[in-house]
Amino acid sequence: MVYCSSCGTQIADDAYFCPKCGVKTQKGREADVLYPTDRLTDAFYAVGLELEKAFNQAARETHAAIQRAKENLSPRPTEQPTVVCPKCNSKNPSGAIFCNNCGNRIAAEQQRGSVV
């Protein structure tokens, strides 16, 4: 029989830990055994690393998806049909009743015929 170096409790010769205070015995140190909490700590650390990888990958994929969505939702610049003012030859938006440059009235017939 041996005694615990921490609390003095008598311990079996083949014990790795003191049953009273949990300190590692000389035999436990020689065998390089881990405390049960060490295994748990190592497992949590490994899980943490895997979660970090997964969240980083998810963040990259989410960012790429948002960029694709922005590109697909952005209005494409399209040329709007225009109508030319008969007085000053300014281009006006299709459907304009008056010229945005000179204020001249644009006839409905011109709108249909002068669309550019």
Biopython code that builds the backbone (N, CA, C, O; Angstrom):
import numpy as np
from Bio.PDB.StructureBuilder import StructureBuilder

atoms = [
    (1, "MET", "N", (0.847, -1.186, 0.000)),
    (1, "MET", "CA", (0.000, 0.000, 0.000)),
    (1, "MET", "C", (0.888, 1.243, 0.000)),
    (1, "MET", "O", (1.980, 1.278, 0.568)),
    (2, "VAL", "N", (0.340, 2.279, -0.686)),
    (2, "VAL", "CA", (1.010, 3.578, -0.706)),
    (2, "VAL", "C", (0.053, 4.613, -0.132)),
    (2, "VAL", "O", (-1.126, 4.348, 0.104)),
    (3, "TYR", "N", (0.601, 5.787, 0.080)),
    (3, "TYR", "CA", (-0.207, 6.870, 0.645)),
    (3, "TYR", "C", (-0.246, 8.038, -0.332)),
    (3, "TYR", "O", (0.717, 8.297, -1.053)),
    (4, "CYS", "N", (-1.379, 8.738, -0.341)),
    (4, "CYS", "CA", (-1.574, 9.907, -1.217)),
    (4, "CYS", "C", (-0.617, 11.015, -0.793)),
    (4, "CYS", "O", (-0.490, 11.321, 0.392)),
    (5, "SER", "N", (0.047, 11.606, -1.769)),
    (5, "SER", "CA", (0.994, 12.682, -1.485)),
    (5, "SER", "C", (0.282, 13.984, -1.117)),
    (5, "SER", "O", (0.909, 14.918, -0.616)),
    (6, "SER", "N", (-1.020, 14.045, -1.363)),
    (6, "SER", "CA", (-1.777, 15.267, -1.086)),
    (6, "SER", "C", (-2.530, 15.188, 0.237)),
    (6, "SER", "O", (-2.412, 16.076, 1.082)),
    (7, "CYS", "N", (-3.311, 14.112, 0.411)),
    (7, "CYS", "CA", (-4.178, 14.038, 1.603)),
    (7, "CYS", "C", (-3.754, 12.957, 2.597)),
    (7, "CYS", "O", (-4.280, 12.913, 3.709)),
    (8, "GLY", "N", (-2.814, 12.082, 2.222)),
    (8, "GLY", "CA", (-2.315, 11.063, 3.136)),
    (8, "GLY", "C", (-3.164, 9.811, 3.210)),
    (8, "GLY", "O", (-2.858, 8.923, 4.006)),
    (9, "THR", "N", (-4.211, 9.700, 2.421)),
    (9, "THR", "CA", (-5.071, 8.517, 2.419)),
    (9, "THR", "C", (-4.296, 7.322, 1.889)),
    (9, "THR", "O", (-3.483, 7.450, 0.974)),
    (10, "GLN", "N", (-4.556, 6.162, 2.472)),
    (10, "GLN", "CA", (-3.925, 4.938, 2.007)),
    (10, "GLN", "C", (-4.568, 4.537, 0.678)),
    (10, "GLN", "O", (-5.791, 4.525, 0.537)),
    (11, "ILE", "N", (-3.706, 4.210, -0.293)),
    (11, "ILE", "CA", (-4.171, 3.920, -1.663)),
    (11, "ILE", "C", (-3.604, 2.572, -2.094)),
    (11, "ILE", "O", (-2.518, 2.183, -1.665)),
    (12, "ALA", "N", (-4.349, 1.858, -2.949)),
    (12, "ALA", "CA", (-3.867, 0.590, -3.514)),
    (12, "ALA", "C", (-2.645, 0.869, -4.386)),
    (12, "ALA", "O", (-2.539, 1.931, -4.999)),
    (13, "ASP", "N", (-1.734, -0.082, -4.434)),
    (13, "ASP", "CA", (-0.488, 0.089, -5.187)),
    (13, "ASP", "C", (-0.717, 0.326, -6.679)),
    (13, "ASP", "O", (0.082, 1.006, -7.323)),
    (14, "ASP", "N", (-1.785, -0.220, -7.231)),
    (14, "ASP", "CA", (-2.028, -0.091, -8.670)),
    (14, "ASP", "C", (-2.972, 1.071, -9.031)),
    (14, "ASP", "O", (-3.395, 1.179, -10.182)),
    (15, "ALA", "N", (-3.301, 1.926, -8.078)),
    (15, "ALA", "CA", (-4.226, 3.047, -8.329)),
    (15, "ALA", "C", (-3.510, 4.186, -9.059)),
    (15, "ALA", "O", (-2.353, 4.495, -8.771)),
    (16, "TYR", "N", (-4.204, 4.788, -9.988)),
    (16, "TYR", "CA", (-3.672, 5.948, -10.712)),
    (16, "TYR", "C", (-4.077, 7.262, -10.048)),
    (16, "TYR", "O", (-3.411, 8.283, -10.224)),
    (17, "PHE", "N", (-5.167, 7.234, -9.289)),
    (17, "PHE", "CA", (-5.677, 8.438, -8.635)),
    (17, "PHE", "C", (-6.062, 8.113, -7.196)),
    (17, "PHE", "O", (-6.420, 6.979, -6.880)),
    (18, "CYS", "N", (-5.985, 9.111, -6.338)),
    (18, "CYS", "CA", (-6.432, 8.964, -4.960)),
    (18, "CYS", "C", (-7.956, 8.955, -4.949)),
    (18, "CYS", "O", (-8.575, 9.849, -5.527)),
    (19, "PRO", "N", (-8.577, 7.964, -4.303)),
    (19, "PRO", "CA", (-10.039, 7.907, -4.289)),
    (19, "PRO", "C", (-10.664, 8.994, -3.412)),
    (19, "PRO", "O", (-11.857, 9.273, -3.533)),
    (20, "LYS", "N", (-9.877, 9.606, -2.536)),
    (20, "LYS", "CA", (-10.439, 10.626, -1.659)),
    (20, "LYS", "C", (-10.330, 12.032, -2.261)),
    (20, "LYS", "O", (-11.323, 12.759, -2.299)),
    (21, "CYS", "N", (-9.142, 12.425, -2.733)),
    (21, "CYS", "CA", (-8.961, 13.809, -3.227)),
    (21, "CYS", "C", (-8.771, 13.890, -4.737)),
    (21, "CYS", "O", (-8.828, 14.985, -5.298)),
    (22, "GLY", "N", (-8.546, 12.755, -5.416)),
    (22, "GLY", "CA", (-8.454, 12.738, -6.874)),
    (22, "GLY", "C", (-7.090, 13.076, -7.439)),
    (22, "GLY", "O", (-6.933, 13.149, -8.658)),
    (23, "VAL", "N", (-6.098, 13.285, -6.584)),
    (23, "VAL", "CA", (-4.768, 13.613, -7.088)),
    (23, "VAL", "C", (-4.167, 12.394, -7.796)),
    (23, "VAL", "O", (-4.443, 11.256, -7.416)),
    (24, "LYS", "N", (-3.349, 12.634, -8.824)),
    (24, "LYS", "CA", (-2.721, 11.565, -9.582)),
    (24, "LYS", "C", (-1.590, 10.969, -8.730)),
    (24, "LYS", "O", (-0.793, 11.699, -8.141)),
    (25, "THR", "N", (-1.534, 9.639, -8.676)),
    (25, "THR", "CA", (-0.488, 8.954, -7.899)),
    (25, "THR", "C", (0.799, 8.891, -8.711)),
    (25, "THR", "O", (0.826, 9.253, -9.887)),
    (26, "GLN", "N", (1.861, 8.426, -8.067)),
    (26, "GLN", "CA", (3.137, 8.250, -8.757)),
    (26, "GLN", "C", (2.953, 7.279, -9.925)),
    (26, "GLN", "O", (3.476, 7.511, -11.015)),
    (27, "LYS", "N", (2.224, 6.211, -9.702)),
    (27, "LYS", "CA", (1.953, 5.231, -10.761)),
    (27, "LYS", "C", (1.177, 5.895, -11.905)),
    (27, "LYS", "O", (1.447, 5.618, -13.073)),
    (28, "GLY", "N", (0.230, 6.755, -11.584)),
    (28, "GLY", "CA", (-0.530, 7.472, -12.600)),
    (28, "GLY", "C", (0.339, 8.413, -13.414)),
    (28, "GLY", "O", (0.161, 8.543, -14.625)),
    (29, "ARG", "N", (1.294, 9.078, -12.737)),
    (29, "ARG", "CA", (2.219, 9.961, -13.460)),
    (29, "ARG", "C", (3.138, 9.151, -14.365)),
    (29, "ARG", "O", (3.407, 9.553, -15.497)),
    (30, "GLU", "N", (3.613, 8.035, -13.885)),
    (30, "GLU", "CA", (4.485, 7.172, -14.698)),
    (30, "GLU", "C", (3.750, 6.628, -15.919)),
    (30, "GLU", "O", (4.330, 6.516, -16.998)),
    (31, "ALA", "N", (2.488, 6.296, -15.748)),
    (31, "ALA", "CA", (1.681, 5.770, -16.861)),
    (31, "ALA", "C", (1.165, 6.891, -17.761)),
    (31, "ALA", "O", (0.589, 6.633, -18.817)),
    (32, "ASP", "N", (1.376, 8.135, -17.335)),
    (32, "ASP", "CA", (0.938, 9.319, -18.089)),
    (32, "ASP", "C", (-0.561, 9.278, -18.405)),
    (32, "ASP", "O", (-0.994, 9.590, -19.514)),
    (33, "VAL", "N", (-1.337, 8.879, -17.385)),
    (33, "VAL", "CA", (-2.786, 8.831, -17.568)),
    (33, "VAL", "C", (-3.355, 10.248, -17.483)),
    (33, "VAL", "O", (-2.793, 11.125, -16.827)),
    (34, "LEU", "N", (-4.451, 10.440, -18.142)),
    (34, "LEU", "CA", (-5.116, 11.746, -18.144)),
    (34, "LEU", "C", (-6.233, 11.759, -17.119)),
    (34, "LEU", "O", (-6.843, 10.731, -16.824)),
    (35, "TYR", "N", (-6.483, 12.916, -16.594)),
    (35, "TYR", "CA", (-7.661, 13.094, -15.751)),
    (35, "TYR", "C", (-8.892, 12.980, -16.660)),
    (35, "TYR", "O", (-8.815, 13.352, -17.831)),
    (36, "PRO", "N", (-9.999, 12.488, -16.163)),
    (36, "PRO", "CA", (-11.210, 12.415, -16.993)),
    (36, "PRO", "C", (-11.584, 13.781, -17.583)),
    (36, "PRO", "O", (-12.083, 13.866, -18.706)),
    (37, "THR", "N", (-11.343, 14.821, -16.830)),
    (37, "THR", "CA", (-11.668, 16.162, -17.351)),
    (37, "THR", "C", (-10.744, 16.564, -18.492)),
    (37, "THR", "O", (-11.130, 17.358, -19.350)),
    (38, "ASP", "N", (-9.506, 16.015, -18.511)),
    (38, "ASP", "CA", (-8.591, 16.307, -19.614)),
    (38, "ASP", "C", (-9.156, 15.777, -20.925)),
    (38, "ASP", "O", (-9.089, 16.443, -21.958)),
    (39, "ARG", "N", (-9.707, 14.583, -20.871)),
    (39, "ARG", "CA", (-10.307, 14.002, -22.087)),
    (39, "ARG", "C", (-11.493, 14.835, -22.551)),
    (39, "ARG", "O", (-11.673, 15.085, -23.743)),
    (40, "LEU", "N", (-12.281, 15.250, -21.598)),
    (40, "LEU", "CA", (-13.448, 16.066, -21.918)),
    (40, "LEU", "C", (-13.017, 17.412, -22.503)),
    (40, "LEU", "O", (-13.596, 17.888, -23.479)),
    (41, "THR", "N", (-12.004, 18.012, -21.903)),
    (41, "THR", "CA", (-11.473, 19.287, -22.403)),
    (41, "THR", "C", (-10.954, 19.119, -23.831)),
    (41, "THR", "O", (-11.229, 19.951, -24.696)),
    (42, "ASP", "N", (-10.210, 18.050, -24.074)),
    (42, "ASP", "CA", (-9.691, 17.782, -25.418)),
    (42, "ASP", "C", (-10.835, 17.588, -26.419)),
    (42, "ASP", "O", (-10.770, 18.073, -27.549)),
    (43, "ALA", "N", (-11.865, 16.884, -25.998)),
    (43, "ALA", "CA", (-13.014, 16.656, -26.886)),
    (43, "ALA", "C", (-13.717, 17.973, -27.207)),
    (43, "ALA", "O", (-14.064, 18.223, -28.362)),
    (44, "PHE", "N", (-13.932, 18.821, -26.189)),
    (44, "PHE", "CA", (-14.563, 20.114, -26.442)),
    (44, "PHE", "C", (-13.704, 20.987, -27.351)),
    (44, "PHE", "O", (-14.226, 21.694, -28.213)),
    (45, "TYR", "N", (-12.401, 20.936, -27.162)),
    (45, "TYR", "CA", (-11.499, 21.716, -28.013)),
    (45, "TYR", "C", (-11.611, 21.262, -29.468)),
    (45, "TYR", "O", (-11.700, 22.088, -30.377)),
    (46, "ALA", "N", (-11.607, 19.944, -29.682)),
    (46, "ALA", "CA", (-11.729, 19.404, -31.044)),
    (46, "ALA", "C", (-13.068, 19.790, -31.668)),
    (46, "ALA", "O", (-13.130, 20.154, -32.842)),
    (47, "VAL", "N", (-14.129, 19.710, -30.885)),
    (47, "VAL", "CA", (-15.454, 20.111, -31.386)),
    (47, "VAL", "C", (-15.447, 21.596, -31.731)),
    (47, "VAL", "O", (-16.005, 22.000, -32.751)),
    (48, "GLY", "N", (-14.818, 22.410, -30.886)),
    (48, "GLY", "CA", (-14.725, 23.844, -31.143)),
    (48, "GLY", "C", (-14.027, 24.143, -32.455)),
    (48, "GLY", "O", (-14.460, 25.019, -33.203)),
    (49, "LEU", "N", (-12.941, 23.420, -32.744)),
    (49, "LEU", "CA", (-12.228, 23.618, -34.011)),
    (49, "LEU", "C", (-13.107, 23.245, -35.200)),
    (49, "LEU", "O", (-13.120, 23.949, -36.210)),
    (50, "GLU", "N", (-13.837, 22.144, -35.084)),
    (50, "GLU", "CA", (-14.718, 21.726, -36.171)),
    (50, "GLU", "C", (-15.851, 22.734, -36.385)),
    (50, "GLU", "O", (-16.213, 23.039, -37.521)),
    (51, "LEU", "N", (-16.404, 23.244, -35.287)),
    (51, "LEU", "CA", (-17.466, 24.257, -35.403)),
    (51, "LEU", "C", (-16.936, 25.521, -36.058)),
    (51, "LEU", "O", (-17.616, 26.126, -36.887)),
    (52, "GLU", "N", (-15.732, 25.920, -35.695)),
    (52, "GLU", "CA", (-15.131, 27.116, -36.296)),
    (52, "GLU", "C", (-14.986, 26.938, -37.807)),
    (52, "GLU", "O", (-15.308, 27.845, -38.575)),
    (53, "LYS", "N", (-14.503, 25.773, -38.230)),
    (53, "LYS", "CA", (-14.381, 25.493, -39.667)),
    (53, "LYS", "C", (-15.745, 25.564, -40.348)),
    (53, "LYS", "O", (-15.889, 26.165, -41.412)),
    (54, "ALA", "N", (-16.742, 24.942, -39.723)),
    (54, "ALA", "CA", (-18.084, 24.907, -40.318)),
    (54, "ALA", "C", (-18.679, 26.303, -40.417)),
    (54, "ALA", "O", (-19.257, 26.657, -41.444)),
    (55, "PHE", "N", (-18.544, 27.103, -39.355)),
    (55, "PHE", "CA", (-19.098, 28.462, -39.384)),
    (55, "PHE", "C", (-18.368, 29.342, -40.392)),
    (55, "PHE", "O", (-18.998, 30.166, -41.054)),
    (56, "ASN", "N", (-17.055, 29.184, -40.522)),
    (56, "ASN", "CA", (-16.312, 29.958, -41.518)),
    (56, "ASN", "C", (-16.761, 29.592, -42.929)),
    (56, "ASN", "O", (-16.931, 30.467, -43.778)),
    (57, "GLN", "N", (-16.952, 28.300, -43.174)),
    (57, "GLN", "CA", (-17.425, 27.861, -44.490)),
    (57, "GLN", "C", (-18.835, 28.398, -44.750)),
    (57, "GLN", "O", (-19.129, 28.875, -45.846)),
    (58, "ALA", "N", (-19.701, 28.320, -43.745)),
    (58, "ALA", "CA", (-21.069, 28.831, -43.892)),
    (58, "ALA", "C", (-21.055, 30.328, -44.150)),
    (58, "ALA", "O", (-21.852, 30.823, -44.948)),
    (59, "ALA", "N", (-20.163, 31.059, -43.489)),
    (59, "ALA", "CA", (-20.071, 32.508, -43.694)),
    (59, "ALA", "C", (-19.635, 32.816, -45.123)),
    (59, "ALA", "O", (-20.183, 33.716, -45.758)),
    (60, "ARG", "N", (-18.650, 32.074, -45.632)),
    (60, "ARG", "CA", (-18.198, 32.292, -47.019)),
    (60, "ARG", "C", (-19.329, 31.998, -48.012)),
    (60, "ARG", "O", (-19.551, 32.761, -48.952)),
    (61, "GLU", "N", (-20.031, 30.899, -47.799)),
    (61, "GLU", "CA", (-21.119, 30.525, -48.710)),
    (61, "GLU", "C", (-22.272, 31.520, -48.627)),
    (61, "GLU", "O", (-22.878, 31.853, -49.646)),
    (62, "THR", "N", (-22.577, 31.995, -47.427)),
    (62, "THR", "CA", (-23.646, 32.987, -47.266)),
    (62, "THR", "C", (-23.268, 34.283, -47.961)),
    (62, "THR", "O", (-24.094, 34.887, -48.645)),
    (63, "HIS", "N", (-22.016, 34.717, -47.788)),
    (63, "HIS", "CA", (-21.557, 35.951, -48.442)),
    (63, "HIS", "C", (-21.653, 35.819, -49.966)),
    (63, "HIS", "O", (-22.111, 36.740, -50.643)),
    (64, "ALA", "N", (-21.221, 34.679, -50.500)),
    (64, "ALA", "CA", (-21.289, 34.455, -51.948)),
    (64, "ALA", "C", (-22.747, 34.450, -52.424)),
    (64, "ALA", "O", (-23.052, 35.004, -53.480)),
    (65, "ALA", "N", (-23.644, 33.831, -51.657)),
    (65, "ALA", "CA", (-25.059, 33.796, -52.039)),
    (65, "ALA", "C", (-25.669, 35.201, -52.029)),
    (65, "ALA", "O", (-26.460, 35.541, -52.909)),
    (66, "ILE", "N", (-25.308, 36.002, -51.051)),
    (66, "ILE", "CA", (-25.812, 37.377, -50.987)),
    (66, "ILE", "C", (-25.303, 38.181, -52.176)),
    (66, "ILE", "O", (-26.052, 38.956, -52.770)),
    (67, "GLN", "N", (-24.030, 37.999, -52.527)),
    (67, "GLN", "CA", (-23.476, 38.709, -53.691)),
    (67, "GLN", "C", (-24.215, 38.303, -54.970)),
    (67, "GLN", "O", (-24.543, 39.157, -55.794)),
    (68, "ARG", "N", (-24.476, 36.999, -55.139)),
    (68, "ARG", "CA", (-25.202, 36.543, -56.332)),
    (68, "ARG", "C", (-26.615, 37.120, -56.349)),
    (68, "ARG", "O", (-27.109, 37.530, -57.400)),
    (69, "ALA", "N", (-27.266, 37.152, -55.185)),
    (69, "ALA", "CA", (-28.622, 37.705, -55.105)),
    (69, "ALA", "C", (-28.622, 39.185, -55.451)),
    (69, "ALA", "O", (-29.505, 39.658, -56.167)),
    (70, "LYS", "N", (-27.627, 39.924, -54.943)),
    (70, "LYS", "CA", (-27.538, 41.360, -55.261)),
    (70, "LYS", "C", (-27.376, 41.566, -56.763)),
    (70, "LYS", "O", (-28.012, 42.438, -57.355)),
    (71, "GLU", "N", (-26.517, 40.754, -57.368)),
    (71, "GLU", "CA", (-26.294, 40.872, -58.807)),
    (71, "GLU", "C", (-27.570, 40.562, -59.585)),
    (71, "GLU", "O", (-27.875, 41.234, -60.570)),
    (72, "ASN", "N", (-28.312, 39.552, -59.148)),
    (72, "ASN", "CA", (-29.540, 39.174, -59.847)),
    (72, "ASN", "C", (-30.675, 40.160, -59.619)),
    (72, "ASN", "O", (-31.553, 40.301, -60.471)),
    (73, "LEU", "N", (-30.669, 40.849, -58.472)),
    (73, "LEU", "CA", (-31.740, 41.790, -58.161)),
    (73, "LEU", "C", (-31.448, 43.213, -58.635)),
    (73, "LEU", "O", (-32.360, 44.033, -58.727)),
    (74, "SER", "N", (-30.199, 43.506, -58.931)),
    (74, "SER", "CA", (-29.849, 44.854, -59.367)),
    (74, "SER", "C", (-30.515, 45.151, -60.698)),
    (74, "SER", "O", (-30.488, 44.329, -61.614)),
    (75, "PRO", "N", (-31.115, 46.334, -60.801)),
    (75, "PRO", "CA", (-31.737, 46.667, -62.082)),
    (75, "PRO", "C", (-30.670, 46.813, -63.160)),
    (75, "PRO", "O", (-29.632, 47.442, -62.953)),
    (76, "ARG", "N", (-30.945, 46.232, -64.284)),
    (76, "ARG", "CA", (-30.032, 46.335, -65.410)),
    (76, "ARG", "C", (-30.307, 47.668, -66.111)),
    (76, "ARG", "O", (-31.454, 48.021, -66.387)),
    (77, "PRO", "N", (-29.236, 48.385, -66.385)),
    (77, "PRO", "CA", (-29.471, 49.641, -67.100)),
    (77, "PRO", "C", (-30.015, 49.340, -68.498)),
    (77, "PRO", "O", (-29.356, 48.683, -69.305)),
    (78, "THR", "N", (-31.190, 49.816, -68.761)),
    (78, "THR", "CA", (-31.805, 49.632, -70.072)),
    (78, "THR", "C", (-32.105, 51.010, -70.643)),
    (78, "THR", "O", (-32.415, 51.960, -69.924)),
    (79, "GLU", "N", (-32.005, 51.075, -71.914)),
    (79, "GLU", "CA", (-32.276, 52.348, -72.569)),
    (79, "GLU", "C", (-33.783, 52.499, -72.714)),
    (79, "GLU", "O", (-34.454, 51.668, -73.325)),
    (80, "GLN", "N", (-34.288, 53.559, -72.150)),
    (80, "GLN", "CA", (-35.714, 53.839, -72.222)),
    (80, "GLN", "C", (-36.037, 54.473, -73.574)),
    (80, "GLN", "O", (-35.244, 55.262, -74.089)),
    (81, "PRO", "N", (-37.206, 54.133, -74.161)),
    (81, "PRO", "CA", (-37.597, 54.788, -75.407)),
    (81, "PRO", "C", (-37.818, 56.279, -75.161)),
    (81, "PRO", "O", (-38.330, 56.686, -74.118)),
    (82, "THR", "N", (-37.433, 57.056, -76.116)),
    (82, "THR", "CA", (-37.578, 58.512, -75.988)),
    (82, "THR", "C", (-38.377, 59.061, -77.161)),
    (82, "THR", "O", (-38.575, 58.403, -78.182)),
    (83, "VAL", "N", (-38.825, 60.295, -76.967)),
    (83, "VAL", "CA", (-39.517, 61.014, -78.032)),
    (83, "VAL", "C", (-38.776, 62.352, -78.216)),
    (83, "VAL", "O", (-38.377, 62.984, -77.238)),
    (84, "VAL", "N", (-38.600, 62.771, -79.463)),
    (84, "VAL", "CA", (-37.836, 63.982, -79.765)),
    (84, "VAL", "C", (-38.788, 65.163, -79.874)),
    (84, "VAL", "O", (-39.838, 65.079, -80.510)),
    (85, "CYS", "N", (-38.399, 66.266, -79.238)),
    (85, "CYS", "CA", (-39.194, 67.500, -79.306)),
    (85, "CYS", "C", (-39.062, 68.088, -80.716)),
    (85, "CYS", "O", (-37.946, 68.213, -81.222)),
    (86, "PRO", "N", (-40.189, 68.455, -81.366)),
    (86, "PRO", "CA", (-40.118, 69.001, -82.717)),
    (86, "PRO", "C", (-39.515, 70.414, -82.745)),
    (86, "PRO", "O", (-39.050, 70.866, -83.791)),
    (87, "LYS", "N", (-39.521, 71.101, -81.621)),
    (87, "LYS", "CA", (-39.031, 72.487, -81.595)),
    (87, "LYS", "C", (-37.526, 72.540, -81.349)),
    (87, "LYS", "O", (-36.811, 73.223, -82.083)),
    (88, "CYS", "N", (-37.017, 71.816, -80.306)),
    (88, "CYS", "CA", (-35.598, 71.939, -79.955)),
    (88, "CYS", "C", (-34.807, 70.652, -80.161)),
    (88, "CYS", "O", (-33.604, 70.620, -79.903)),
    (89, "ASN", "N", (-35.454, 69.614, -80.613)),
    (89, "ASN", "CA", (-34.830, 68.310, -80.879)),
    (89, "ASN", "C", (-34.236, 67.633, -79.637)),
    (89, "ASN", "O", (-33.335, 66.804, -79.765)),
    (90, "SER", "N", (-34.722, 67.970, -78.446)),
    (90, "SER", "CA", (-34.285, 67.311, -77.212)),
    (90, "SER", "C", (-34.986, 65.970, -77.079)),
    (90, "SER", "O", (-36.140, 65.804, -77.476)),
    (91, "LYS", "N", (-34.265, 65.033, -76.516)),
    (91, "LYS", "CA", (-34.871, 63.732, -76.234)),
    (91, "LYS", "C", (-35.625, 63.842, -74.920)),
    (91, "LYS", "O", (-35.118, 64.391, -73.942)),
    (92, "ASN", "N", (-36.850, 63.310, -74.909)),
    (92, "ASN", "CA", (-37.710, 63.316, -73.732)),
    (92, "ASN", "C", (-38.154, 61.889, -73.465)),
    (92, "ASN", "O", (-38.200, 61.070, -74.383)),
    (93, "PRO", "N", (-38.485, 61.582, -72.206)),
    (93, "PRO", "CA", (-38.965, 60.230, -71.912)),
    (93, "PRO", "C", (-40.238, 59.929, -72.691)),
    (93, "PRO", "O", (-41.071, 60.805, -72.923)),
    (94, "SER", "N", (-40.365, 58.680, -73.083)),
    (94, "SER", "CA", (-41.562, 58.259, -73.794)),
    (94, "SER", "C", (-42.785, 58.568, -72.936)),
    (94, "SER", "O", (-42.782, 58.297, -71.735)),
    (95, "GLY", "N", (-43.811, 59.122, -73.530)),
    (95, "GLY", "CA", (-45.023, 59.476, -72.812)),
    (95, "GLY", "C", (-45.024, 60.911, -72.312)),
    (95, "GLY", "O", (-46.011, 61.355, -71.727)),
    (96, "ALA", "N", (-43.913, 61.663, -72.534)),
    (96, "ALA", "CA", (-43.867, 63.059, -72.085)),
    (96, "ALA", "C", (-44.876, 63.876, -72.885)),
    (96, "ALA", "O", (-45.023, 63.685, -74.093)),
    (97, "ILE", "N", (-45.558, 64.771, -72.215)),
    (97, "ILE", "CA", (-46.515, 65.657, -72.887)),
    (97, "ILE", "C", (-45.842, 66.969, -73.252)),
    (97, "ILE", "O", (-46.157, 67.575, -74.276)),
    (98, "PHE", "N", (-44.918, 67.402, -72.413)),
    (98, "PHE", "CA", (-44.174, 68.637, -72.660)),
    (98, "PHE", "C", (-42.682, 68.321, -72.682)),
    (98, "PHE", "O", (-42.232, 67.399, -72.001)),
    (99, "CYS", "N", (-41.925, 69.072, -73.452)),
    (99, "CYS", "CA", (-40.478, 68.913, -73.555)),
    (99, "CYS", "C", (-39.827, 69.340, -72.245)),
    (99, "CYS", "O", (-40.158, 70.388, -71.691)),
    (100, "ASN", "N", (-38.897, 68.518, -71.754)),
    (100, "ASN", "CA", (-38.216, 68.853, -70.509)),
    (100, "ASN", "C", (-37.138, 69.912, -70.699)),
    (100, "ASN", "O", (-36.567, 70.386, -69.717)),
    (101, "ASN", "N", (-36.845, 70.298, -71.954)),
    (101, "ASN", "CA", (-35.837, 71.315, -72.223)),
    (101, "ASN", "C", (-36.466, 72.687, -72.516)),
    (101, "ASN", "O", (-36.069, 73.700, -71.940)),
    (102, "CYS", "N", (-37.457, 72.697, -73.426)),
    (102, "CYS", "CA", (-38.028, 73.996, -73.830)),
    (102, "CYS", "C", (-39.473, 74.194, -73.397)),
    (102, "CYS", "O", (-39.996, 75.303, -73.504)),
    (103, "GLY", "N", (-40.124, 73.155, -72.916)),
    (103, "GLY", "CA", (-41.506, 73.268, -72.452)),
    (103, "GLY", "C", (-42.538, 73.172, -73.555)),
    (103, "GLY", "O", (-43.733, 73.268, -73.275)),
    (104, "ASN", "N", (-42.128, 72.990, -74.780)),
    (104, "ASN", "CA", (-43.045, 72.879, -75.912)),
    (104, "ASN", "C", (-43.898, 71.622, -75.751)),
    (104, "ASN", "O", (-43.424, 70.588, -75.280)),
    (105, "ARG", "N", (-45.172, 71.734, -76.156)),
    (105, "ARG", "CA", (-46.068, 70.593, -76.089)),
    (105, "ARG", "C", (-45.666, 69.586, -77.169)),
    (105, "ARG", "O", (-45.417, 69.948, -78.319)),
    (106, "ILE", "N", (-45.610, 68.333, -76.774)),
    (106, "ILE", "CA", (-45.266, 67.258, -77.705)),
    (106, "ILE", "C", (-46.576, 66.566, -78.051)),
    (106, "ILE", "O", (-47.255, 66.034, -77.173)),
    (107, "ALA", "N", (-46.924, 66.575, -79.319)),
    (107, "ALA", "CA", (-48.188, 66.007, -79.758)),
    (107, "ALA", "C", (-48.163, 64.488, -79.617)),
    (107, "ALA", "O", (-47.114, 63.857, -79.737)),
    (108, "ALA", "N", (-49.336, 63.916, -79.360)),
    (108, "ALA", "CA", (-49.469, 62.474, -79.191)),
    (108, "ALA", "C", (-49.031, 61.738, -80.448)),
    (108, "ALA", "O", (-48.459, 60.651, -80.362)),
    (109, "GLU", "N", (-49.295, 62.325, -81.622)),
    (109, "GLU", "CA", (-48.893, 61.675, -82.871)),
    (109, "GLU", "C", (-47.381, 61.590, -82.974)),
    (109, "GLU", "O", (-46.830, 60.613, -83.482)),
    (110, "GLN", "N", (-46.723, 62.624, -82.486)),
    (110, "GLN", "CA", (-45.257, 62.618, -82.529)),
    (110, "GLN", "C", (-44.694, 61.557, -81.593)),
    (110, "GLN", "O", (-43.679, 60.927, -81.891)),
    (111, "GLN", "N", (-45.358, 61.367, -80.465)),
    (111, "GLN", "CA", (-44.858, 60.390, -79.511)),
    (111, "GLN", "C", (-44.849, 58.996, -80.140)),
    (111, "GLN", "O", (-43.902, 58.229, -79.964)),
    (112, "ARG", "N", (-45.896, 58.687, -80.861)),
    (112, "ARG", "CA", (-45.968, 57.371, -81.472)),
    (112, "ARG", "C", (-44.990, 57.253, -82.627)),
    (112, "ARG", "O", (-44.409, 56.188, -82.837)),
    (113, "GLY", "N", (-44.802, 58.327, -83.375)),
    (113, "GLY", "CA", (-43.964, 58.259, -84.568)),
    (113, "GLY", "C", (-42.516, 58.564, -84.305)),
    (113, "GLY", "O", (-41.679, 58.113, -85.088)),
    (114, "SER", "N", (-42.140, 59.294, -83.265)),
    (114, "SER", "CA", (-40.767, 59.740, -83.067)),
    (114, "SER", "C", (-40.024, 58.958, -82.003)),
    (114, "SER", "O", (-38.943, 59.361, -81.573)),
    (115, "VAL", "N", (-40.586, 57.863, -81.585)),
    (115, "VAL", "CA", (-39.911, 57.091, -80.530)),
    (115, "VAL", "C", (-38.591, 56.595, -81.050)),
    (115, "VAL", "O", (-38.519, 56.001, -82.126)),
    (116, "VAL", "N", (-37.516, 56.844, -80.268)),
    (116, "VAL", "CA", (-36.168, 56.456, -80.668)),
    (116, "VAL", "C", (-35.705, 55.297, -79.833)),
    (116, "VAL", "O", (-34.587, 54.814, -80.013)),
]
sb = StructureBuilder()
sb.init_structure("model")
sb.init_model(0)
sb.init_chain("A")
sb.init_seg("    ")
for serial, (resi, resn, name, xyz) in enumerate(atoms, 1):
    if name == "N":
        sb.init_residue(resn, " ", resi, " ")
    sb.init_atom(name, np.array(xyz, "f"), 0.0, 1.0, " ", f" {name:<3s}", serial, name[0])
structure = sb.get_structure()
